[in-house]
Amino acid sequence: MTDWQGKKVLIAGGASGIGAATAEAYRRAGAVTAVFDIAYAADTIAEDRIELAVDLADAAAVEAAFERLWAHWDALDVLVNNAGVELVASLEETSEAAWDRVMNVNLKSMFLCCKAALPRLKASGGNIVNTASQLAFVGAASFTAYTASKAAVVNFTRSLALETAAAGVRVNCVCPGAIDTPLLRRQFTGRLGPQGSLDDLVGMHPLGRLGRPEEIAACILFLSGGAASFVTGSAMLADGGYTIH
Ligand SMILES: NC(=O)c1ccc[n+]([C@@H]2O[C@H](COP(=O)([O-])OP(=O)(O)OC[C@H]3O[C@@H](n4cnc5c(N)ncnc54)[C@H](O)[C@@H]3O)[C@@H](O)[C@H]2O)c1
């Protein structure tokens, strides 16, 4: 069991959905959390949490956010890279700007945050968990940018795990199936998603339901905790069986 009491956990992309459930789970376990997210209207600095409004796709904004964080925290135990945007569009409908946005939020943000956090993680023997997707492993029509970004997250995770292993920093990723969050619900607003209806999407999961944000938070806490001390470079599927066949 990990003693999370007083541990410092940064969640990049944690104002809603999986990230919010993850921040809540860490705090319930006794950790203090910092969240960087574009959705915040204002910053919050409190005893058990720090919330900073940051566009994680913007290198200068990320650098400034870490400077503000280090003014309050002298250490970091876990970095969770969870920010993500989805794009439901055929290749022909996808603009260069939309492609770049998906890559910059889903992938470049991880590069920027890992680079800024690594010195502190090395000092504390901390670790990193990235959020990929079950769509890192299978194709999906109208998801070229999203699936490409998530497949890249898996190999980014593996390569960084090799780079940091000698320093004792583990790097893993979690690969959720369809989880009932605002991001998923947006896919089915206004028009049917490319998979058809929400019921059709549910039917693609052998467990016969959508996942809950708390179920992915539990995987993230496991991967970042002491029970996973020999786990690095792994891509943990938590997809209700979506990718079995
Ligand atoms: N919901 C699913 O079915 C599902 C499945 C697989 C993977 N994922 C991944 O899980 C992660 C969380 O998604 P979610 O479903 O909880 O969605 P969500 O929309 O509820 O949460 C995503 C968070 O990322 C933040 N964010 C987006 N762009 C940002 C930016 N530029 N800078 C800072 N923050 C930004 C949003 O404000 C939000 O708080 C994403 O990486 C997503 O790709 C989700």
The ligand as an ORCA input file, in Angstrom:
! r2SCAN-3c Opt
* xyz 0 1
  N     -13.768      9.665    -22.110
  C     -13.293      8.691    -22.854
  O     -14.055      7.872    -23.392
  C     -11.800      8.541    -23.044
  C     -11.339      7.345    -23.593
  C      -9.967      7.180    -23.769
  C      -9.100      8.190    -23.427
  N      -9.590      9.347    -22.912
  C      -8.608     10.373    -22.561
  O      -8.756     10.694    -21.194
  C      -8.304     12.035    -20.977
  C      -9.349     12.774    -20.188
  O     -10.515     12.870    -20.982
  P     -11.992     12.994    -20.373
  O     -12.834     12.013    -21.088
  O     -11.971     13.026    -18.903
  O     -12.391     14.416    -20.996
  P     -12.761     15.829    -20.344
  O     -13.055     16.713    -21.497
  O     -13.786     15.645    -19.282
  O     -11.366     16.228    -19.653
  C     -10.270     16.662    -20.392
  C      -9.614     17.791    -19.618
  O      -8.510     18.285    -20.383
  C      -8.569     19.695    -20.329
  N      -7.899     20.294    -21.471
  C      -8.228     20.187    -22.776
  N      -7.402     20.937    -23.526
  C      -6.535     21.533    -22.675
  C      -5.443     22.436    -22.843
  N      -5.090     22.894    -24.045
  N      -4.781     22.831    -21.731
  C      -5.147     22.412    -20.489
  N      -6.156     21.564    -20.288
  C      -6.845     21.123    -21.362
  C     -10.057     20.011    -20.342
  O     -10.347     21.341    -19.926
  C     -10.586     18.946    -19.398
  O     -10.582     19.363    -18.046
  C      -8.025     12.618    -22.352
  O      -6.646     12.533    -22.622
  C      -8.799     11.697    -23.277
  O      -8.251     11.664    -24.570
  C     -10.919      9.542    -22.702
*
